[in-house]
Amino acid sequence: MTDPVLAGTDLRVTRRGTTILDGVSITVPPDAATLVQGPSGAGKSTLFNVLGLLEPPSSGRLEIDGRDASALSERQRAGLRRTTLGFVFQDFQLIGDLTARENASLPQEHAGDRDPEWLETLFERLGIDGLEDQYPATLSGGEKQRVAIARALANRPEIILADEPTGQLDPDTAESVLDLLFSMKASTETALVVISHDPQLAKRFDERLFIRDGTLVADAPDRRAAERSPETR
Ligand SMILES: Nc1ncnc2c1ncn2[C@@H]1O[C@H](COP(=O)(O)OP(=O)(O)OP(=O)(O)O)[C@@H](O)[C@H]1O
């Protein structure tokens, strides 16, 4: 069996006396498309931050690309984050006074490993070539999210972590951004973990998990069956 690119075991997060994640375990194989759904306040953003090495769990074990993240220094964690993970956020998180190309190249700059040809390829494949010199304020929401996807893939990560990637997009744009995320996932052989409360995303993912009160469970089989065959309802 192929080793997972991400394996979290019994992850717990307690903040100011409140348990936010209560023993979450998750395994992401290299070719996975995993969706974590859950209602507001269930702990989705906290899980995203923990899996993305943006905040440490209070306890539990997290392995990314075979490395025990809890055994790393902050500097080593930042290095692992930069080279192994790519992030896509609901609000794009582009820097306003940098052009699209400069935004997308930031991970390469931070890693000290420039690869302008790869960025050019990404802009072409994402259909945003020609927009490289524009600033975020002059781009549509869908174009901004494509720049953010280019940034996420700039260092050829093992995993893309996306937090509500379509949350600020109209339905048609959301659909085309998702198409692109999946086609880029396939062509770059990157695992994809999407965190969202949007049930519309569910049909695209082979692995669906549900977070409720800080605990992760497999998506309810009865709901999946109902969605697959609506004519039998
Ligand atoms: N630093 C913190 N200290 C105390 N409570 C926190 C902290 N961070 C988050 N929480 C609480 O933990 C719970 C889960 O928060 P989280 O942001 O992870 O949920 P979420 O599922 O992403 O919600 P939403 O979909 O509304 O963004 C919430 O009740 C939140 O108020």
The ligand as an SDF file (V2000), in Angstrom:
LIG
                    3D

 31 33  0  0  0  0  0  0  0  0999 V2000
   -8.5940   30.3410   20.0020 N   0  0  0  0  0  0  0  0  0  0  0  0
   -9.8040   29.9450   20.3650 C   0  0  0  0  0  0  0  0  0  0  0  0
  -10.2020   30.0310   21.6680 N   0  0  0  0  0  0  0  0  0  0  0  0
  -11.4350   29.6060   22.0580 C   0  0  0  0  0  0  0  0  0  0  0  0
  -12.3490   29.0770   21.2220 N   0  0  0  0  0  0  0  0  0  0  0  0
  -12.0180   28.9720   19.9290 C   0  0  0  0  0  0  0  0  0  0  0  0
  -10.7380   29.3950   19.4260 C   0  0  0  0  0  0  0  0  0  0  0  0
  -10.7010   29.1580   18.0820 N   0  0  0  0  0  0  0  0  0  0  0  0
  -11.9080   28.6210   17.7670 C   0  0  0  0  0  0  0  0  0  0  0  0
  -12.6950   28.5070   18.8600 N   0  0  0  0  0  0  0  0  0  0  0  0
  -14.0520   27.9340   18.9190 C   0  0  0  0  0  0  0  0  0  0  0  0
  -13.9860   26.6020   18.4470 O   0  0  0  0  0  0  0  0  0  0  0  0
  -15.1380   26.2660   17.6600 C   0  0  0  0  0  0  0  0  0  0  0  0
  -14.7040   25.7920   16.2870 C   0  0  0  0  0  0  0  0  0  0  0  0
  -14.1730   26.9080   15.5510 O   0  0  0  0  0  0  0  0  0  0  0  0
  -13.7650   26.7900   14.0080 P   0  0  0  0  0  0  0  0  0  0  0  0
  -13.4430   28.1690   13.5500 O   0  0  0  0  0  0  0  0  0  0  0  0
  -12.7080   25.7600   13.8630 O   0  0  0  0  0  0  0  0  0  0  0  0
  -15.1400   26.2730   13.3670 O   0  0  0  0  0  0  0  0  0  0  0  0
  -15.5970   26.1680   11.8480 P   0  0  0  0  0  0  0  0  0  0  0  0
  -16.1960   24.8160   11.6790 O   0  0  0  0  0  0  0  0  0  0  0  0
  -14.4710   26.5320   10.9450 O   0  0  0  0  0  0  0  0  0  0  0  0
  -16.7250   27.2810   11.7640 O   0  0  0  0  0  0  0  0  0  0  0  0
  -17.1400   28.2450   10.5130 P   0  0  0  0  0  0  0  0  0  0  0  0
  -17.6780   27.3380    9.4390 O   0  0  0  0  0  0  0  0  0  0  0  0
  -18.2090   29.1070   11.1250 O   0  0  0  0  0  0  0  0  0  0  0  0
  -15.9270   29.0220   10.1350 O   0  0  0  0  0  0  0  0  0  0  0  0
  -15.9990   27.5110   17.6560 C   0  0  0  0  0  0  0  0  0  0  0  0
  -17.0010   27.3740   18.6360 O   0  0  0  0  0  0  0  0  0  0  0  0
  -15.0310   28.6440   18.0010 C   0  0  0  0  0  0  0  0  0  0  0  0
  -15.7010   29.6900   18.6830 O   0  0  0  0  0  0  0  0  0  0  0  0
  1  2  1  0
  2  3  1  0
  2  7  2  0
  3  4  2  0
  4  5  1  0
  5  6  2  0
  6  7  1  0
  6 10  1  0
  7  8  1  0
  8  9  2  0
  9 10  1  0
 10 11  1  0
 11 12  1  0
 11 30  1  0
 12 13  1  0
 13 14  1  0
 13 28  1  0
 14 15  1  0
 15 16  1  0
 16 17  2  0
 16 18  1  0
 16 19  1  0
 19 20  1  0
 20 21  2  0
 20 22  1  0
 20 23  1  0
 23 24  1  0
 24 25  2  0
 24 26  1  0
 24 27  1  0
 28 29  1  0
 28 30  1  0
 30 31  1  0
M  END
$$$$
